[in-house]
Amino acid sequence: MNQADLSKLVSALRIAVKPKPRLLSCPEGPAGRLKKLRATVTALVKYERIELNYPRADEAQGYAERLISDAIRNGDCHKHTMEMADYWLNEKQLVHKLFKVLVPRYQNYNSSFTRLVLGPKTYPGYYAGTAILELKGNPFPALQPENHNYHYWLHNVLLEEAKKEFRSAQEERNAGTTESVTTES
Amino acid sequence: MAIVEHLASLLRKPIETSDEAGERSVSTQKTEDESGNTVIVAPPEFRFMYPEFLPDPAPETRNRLREKLERMDMLQRRSVIEIPEFYTGSIMAVTVADANSPNKFARFVGICIQRGGSGLRAWFILRNVVDKQGVEILYEMYCPLIQKIEVLRLERRLDESLLYLRDALPEYSTFPLNMEQERRLNNSVVPINPIKVKLRPRPWLERWERQNLQGVEDLNLPQRFYDKAEKVAKPWEKYDLMLHYRKTIPAEEQEKIFAEVHSQLQQQELKRKLRRRRGFDNEQ
């Protein structure tokens, strides 16, 4: 049983966070893991949509969300946040982009800031498959078509009920005619 | 079945907002959320004063219902006995019911070197040197055997864990058993004692040079110790954002928890203050 760490206040992330981090094995060990993820997070902030293998995309999504949520919560005058931005973004102009472009864009978001979409899994190839990691609100065309028909929308609910009523009425009518047929014979 | 339904309904009950909050007479602590409803928010220092109300962050063991029930039980216990605010480095006296001692009570005075646990299993360790023998006792804060917890000197130190006192000179851990409660000069701020403790010569129980301790005097070790510490150090952990996230409870959840608990804690404090004032007046 451990007590929660109180030194920093963090915003809740709106993505599913796995209980254990992936090791992302590499020759440099744990230091190399963060180096790899830094490159991924930098590329995500720079290009706003990147295609890469799924495990690294999943890890980098968490770090990108944490960076952006810290920037929104604390702003650019906060020493710790600036240190983190400086570490995680290899190109320094992206630090400006984070605070001047991304923070205003995501200020009032109630959802996550990134989207992880599974990509093609070609055989033979990497078992876990590819993924596309993108920042929401990017200028590119959408990856997935918008769904314009949800079952919980009111008109769909009413149509479903109407269909059920019609079917049950139909059954009653059929039952009525078959009964009359059997009685006659 | 009725019990299970009642317990399940506790989970479904929303946090008090708008009208229900407005009717309670809670001092300040009301902010507006996006929809314009007033929401009760506890002051930010609550997470330092009552850290055991926050659950263990490990997601494998989290159970919202159990946490809610534990918080109810913790408040119930706090209404019976006063568990004061304390930090590592505060000097405290704990009286425990003991069937085997002549007075039926056992009182121990010591400095709090570590505190941990969450919920009803919250604990703290008191250390003192009695007859040249170092003694440490771990007390569970919500144990029903505890009769009284007094904070004789409320202060903080430069480190969150004072386990290095075990390897320090005994004078840093010695406190008189008949020590009296000291009056606080400033009620709003908890003073930080900047003392730098002197350690005994090696061997030590832990490799203190690897732990970045602020409250210890210069260790004066041969350079090879510091070289090895550097080799073994993990400087990237400082930047590991997800590691920190997995070790903490997010701010929104903390606010929710303390909003539930804070009005009752405040009421208990007020009642105790009144009782103290009445007791003082009676004496006069």
Contacts between the chains, C-beta under 8 A, distances in Angstrom:
chain1	res1	chain2	res2	distance
A	1	B	56	5.3
A	1	B	116	7.2
A	1	B	117	5.0
A	1	B	118	5.8
A	1	B	119	8.0
A	1	B	121	5.6
A	2	B	56	5.5
A	2	B	57	7.3
A	2	B	58	7.2
A	2	B	116	6.7
A	2	B	118	7.3
A	2	B	247	7.9
A	3	B	51	5.5
A	3	B	52	7.0
A	3	B	54	7.2
A	3	B	56	7.6
A	3	B	115	7.3
A	3	B	116	5.1
A	3	B	117	6.6
A	3	B	118	5.6
A	3	B	122	7.8
A	4	B	51	7.2
A	4	B	54	4.5
A	4	B	55	7.2
A	4	B	56	7.2
A	4	B	57	5.0
A	4	B	118	7.1
A	4	B	247	7.0
A	4	B	248	5.4
A	4	B	249	4.6
A	5	B	57	7.8
A	5	B	244	7.1
A	5	B	247	4.5
A	5	B	248	4.9
A	6	B	47	5.3
A	6	B	48	6.1
A	6	B	51	6.0
A	6	B	54	7.9
A	6	B	248	7.7
A	8	B	244	6.3
A	8	B	248	6.8
A	9	B	248	8.0
A	9	B	251	4.5
A	9	B	254	7.7
A	10	B	244	6.7
A	10	B	245	5.6
A	10	B	248	5.5
A	10	B	250	5.6
A	10	B	251	6.4
A	11	B	250	6.1
A	11	B	251	6.0
A	11	B	252	7.0
A	12	B	250	3.6
A	12	B	251	7.3
A	12	B	252	4.8
A	12	B	253	6.5
A	13	B	245	6.8
A	13	B	250	7.5
A	17	B	59	7.8
A	17	B	242	7.4
A	17	B	245	6.9
A	17	B	246	7.2
A	19	B	58	7.1
A	19	B	59	4.6
A	19	B	60	5.8
A	19	B	246	7.4
A	21	B	242	6.0
A	21	B	243	7.3
A	21	B	246	7.7
A	30	B	234	6.7
A	30	B	236	6.6
A	31	B	234	7.9
A	31	B	236	5.1
A	34	B	236	4.7
A	34	B	239	6.5
A	34	B	240	6.4
A	59	B	242	7.6
A	62	B	241	7.6
A	62	B	242	4.8
A	62	B	245	7.4
A	63	B	241	5.4
A	63	B	242	6.0
A	66	B	241	3.9
A	66	B	242	6.4
A	66	B	245	5.9
A	67	B	241	6.6
A	70	B	241	7.5
A	73	B	251	7.8
A	83	B	239	7.9
A	84	B	239	6.4
A	84	B	241	6.6
A	87	B	239	4.6
A	88	B	239	7.2
A	88	B	241	7.7
